[in-house]
Every structure is written in structure tokens, then in C-alpha cells.
Amino acid sequence: MALPSTHECRTCSNEGTTGLTVHEDVVVGAPLSMEDLDGAQRLARFAGKYAHDGCEVIEVRKVASDGLSGYAWSVRFLEGR
């Protein structure tokens, strides 16, 4: 699963308790095998893909999409941690 070298956030929000900014990407076209993984395994898989920007993935969840498969993955992460 290839991701772009830089991320274009769909949403950014300030995390009030930590003062950090939480970013969210929506990844369309991830392999169907992602559904076979549990939450921790999906988190680890995406964490490896986002590490090149120094990002820490904090959540991965399935979301509806207009793509061929009908779904995508929402990846929430902290940048530069």
C-alpha cells in the first residue's frame, strides 16, 4: 500500500488536553486484506507508512467512500512526534 510522500489532511483539529494538532487522512484503495487485521494490526500497518514524515498514528477506522469498494480508511495522526 503506497501513500504519498506528503499528506493532505482532510481535517485538522487541536487536541485541547495536549496542545497538539490531530490530522486525518482518508486512504482509499487499501488492500482488502486490511479487513482481516484487528485494530492493533491495522494501527501498526499504517504507522509504518506514516513514519517517514515523523507522524504517530493514533487511530485507524473504516469509513464509507464513493470508491469502487465502497469504503476507505480514516487515519488520524500526530505530525512530527
C-alpha positions as CSV (number, residue, x, y, z in Angstrom):
1,M,0.0,0.0,0.0
2,A,1.7,3.1,-1.2
3,L,1.0,6.5,0.4
4,P,2.1,9.9,-0.9
5,S,5.4,11.3,0.3
6,T,3.4,14.2,2.0
7,H,0.0,14.0,3.4
8,E,-3.0,16.2,2.5
9,C,-5.2,16.4,5.6
10,R,-8.9,16.1,5.2
11,T,-9.4,17.7,8.7
12,C,-7.1,19.1,11.3
13,S,-8.1,19.8,14.9
14,N,-6.4,20.9,18.1
15,E,-6.2,18.4,20.8
16,G,-7.1,20.6,23.8
17,T,-5.5,18.4,26.5
18,T,-2.1,18.1,24.9
19,G,-1.9,21.2,22.7
20,L,-1.1,19.0,19.7
21,T,-2.8,19.1,16.3
22,V,-4.5,15.9,15.2
23,H,-4.6,15.3,11.4
24,E,-6.8,13.0,9.5
25,D,-6.2,11.4,6.1
26,V,-8.7,9.2,4.2
27,V,-6.9,6.4,2.4
28,V,-8.8,4.9,-0.5
29,G,-7.6,1.7,-2.2
30,A,-6.0,0.0,0.7
31,P,-5.9,-3.8,0.2
32,L,-8.9,-5.9,1.1
33,S,-6.7,-7.8,3.5
34,M,-6.8,-4.8,5.8
35,E,-10.3,-6.0,6.9
36,D,-8.7,-9.3,8.1
37,L,-6.5,-7.4,10.6
38,D,-7.5,-6.4,14.1
39,G,-7.3,-2.8,15.3
40,A,-3.8,-3.1,16.7
41,Q,-2.5,-4.7,13.5
42,R,-4.1,-2.0,11.3
43,L,-2.6,0.7,13.5
44,A,0.8,-0.9,13.2
45,R,0.5,-1.3,9.4
46,F,-0.4,2.4,8.9
47,A,2.1,3.5,11.4
48,G,4.9,2.1,9.3
49,K,3.6,4.0,6.2
50,Y,3.3,7.4,8.1
51,A,6.6,7.1,9.9
52,H,8.6,8.7,7.1
53,D,7.1,12.1,8.0
54,G,7.7,11.6,11.7
55,C,4.0,11.0,12.3
56,E,2.4,9.0,15.0
57,V,-0.8,7.2,14.0
58,I,-3.3,7.2,16.8
59,E,-6.4,5.8,15.2
60,V,-7.5,3.8,12.1
61,R,-11.1,3.2,11.3
62,K,-13.2,2.1,8.3
63,V,-15.3,4.8,6.7
64,A,-17.8,5.0,3.8
65,S,-16.3,6.1,0.4
66,D,-17.5,6.7,-3.1
67,G,-14.7,4.4,-4.4
68,L,-15.2,1.1,-6.0
69,S,-15.0,-0.9,-2.8
70,G,-17.5,1.4,-1.0
71,Y,-15.2,2.1,1.9
72,A,-11.9,3.7,2.9
73,W,-9.7,4.0,6.0
74,S,-9.6,7.1,8.1
75,V,-6.2,7.6,9.6
76,R,-5.8,10.0,12.5
77,F,-2.2,11.0,13.3
78,L,0.0,13.5,15.2
79,E,2.7,15.1,13.0
80,G,6.3,15.3,13.9
81,R,6.3,13.3,17.2
